[in-house]
Amino acid sequence: MPVPTASGFDLKGPYIQGPPGARFIYLSWGTVDDAKTFELFRRAKLWLDCIPSDVVASAVDQGLLVGCLGLTDHNGNPRCAAVRPPFIGWSAESAK
């Protein structure tokens, strides 16, 4: 949920973590067994502070913020650690 601030928006929600100015969401990698139990083996931190304020404002108007990233690193392993541009691109799209 975007909350208006003096400098733009503060993104908040049940999956968003971190303090204002350092918010992020996790992209979790794992396996699911036959009992539907998820076992985490790696995760990436998608930083929200690098989203341009005009993209956030447009996403508020259009209803959807989209992050597009490759899911593997240069070695072919699952992407992990901190993810910021140029490894992720943010855009606004219509939620309809």
C-alpha positions in Angstrom: 0.0 0.0 0.0 1.5 3.3 -1.0 1.3 6.0 1.7 1.9 9.6 0.4 4.9 11.4 2.0 6.5 14.7 1.5 9.0 13.1 -0.9 6.6 10.8 -2.8 5.4 7.5 -1.4 6.3 5.1 1.3 5.5 1.5 0.2 4.0 -0.6 3.0 2.2 -3.9 3.2 2.2 -7.4 4.7 5.2 -8.6 2.6 7.2 -5.3 2.7 10.0 -5.2 5.2 12.5 -2.7 6.5 12.3 0.9 7.8 11.2 3.9 5.7 13.8 4.6 3.0 15.1 1.0 3.2 12.1 -1.0 2.3 12.3 -4.4 0.4 10.5 -7.6 -0.3 12.0 -11.1 -0.5 11.9 -13.3 -3.5 12.2 -16.7 -2.0 13.6 -19.8 -3.7 12.7 -23.2 -2.5 11.2 -26.6 -3.1 7.8 -28.0 -2.3 7.5 -31.7 -1.3 4.6 -34.0 -1.7 3.1 -32.8 1.6 3.1 -29.3 0.2 5.9 -28.2 2.6 8.0 -25.4 1.3 11.8 -25.5 2.1 13.7 -22.3 1.5 17.2 -22.7 -0.1 17.9 -19.1 -1.2 16.3 -15.7 -1.4 16.8 -12.3 -3.0 16.1 -9.0 -1.5 14.2 -6.7 -4.0 15.0 -3.2 -2.9 12.1 -0.7 -3.2 14.1 2.5 -2.6 15.4 2.5 -6.1 12.0 2.6 -7.8 11.7 6.0 -9.4 9.0 8.2 -7.8 7.3 8.8 -11.1 6.9 5.0 -11.6 5.4 4.7 -8.1 3.0 7.6 -8.8 2.0 6.0 -12.1 1.5 2.6 -10.4 -0.8 4.3 -7.8 -2.8 5.7 -10.7 -2.9 2.6 -12.7 -3.2 0.1 -9.8 -0.2 -2.2 -10.4 3.6 -2.0 -9.7 5.6 -4.6 -11.7 9.2 -5.7 -11.1 10.8 -7.5 -14.0 14.1 -9.4 -13.4 16.0 -12.4 -14.6 15.7 -15.2 -12.2 19.3 -16.5 -12.6 22.6 -14.8 -12.2 25.6 -14.8 -14.6 26.5 -18.3 -13.4 23.0 -19.7 -14.0 22.3 -19.9 -10.3 19.1 -18.6 -8.7 19.5 -14.8 -8.3 20.1 -13.9 -4.6 21.3 -11.1 -2.3 20.4 -7.5 -3.0 18.6 -6.8 -6.3 18.6 -3.3 -7.7 18.7 -1.9 -11.2 20.0 -2.9 -13.7 19.1 -6.4 -12.5 15.4 -5.3 -12.0 13.3 -2.9 -13.9 10.2 -1.4 -12.3 7.1 -0.3 -14.3 3.4 0.6 -13.7 0.6 -1.3 -15.4 -3.1 -1.3 -15.4 -4.5 -3.7 -12.8 -7.6 -4.3 -15.0 
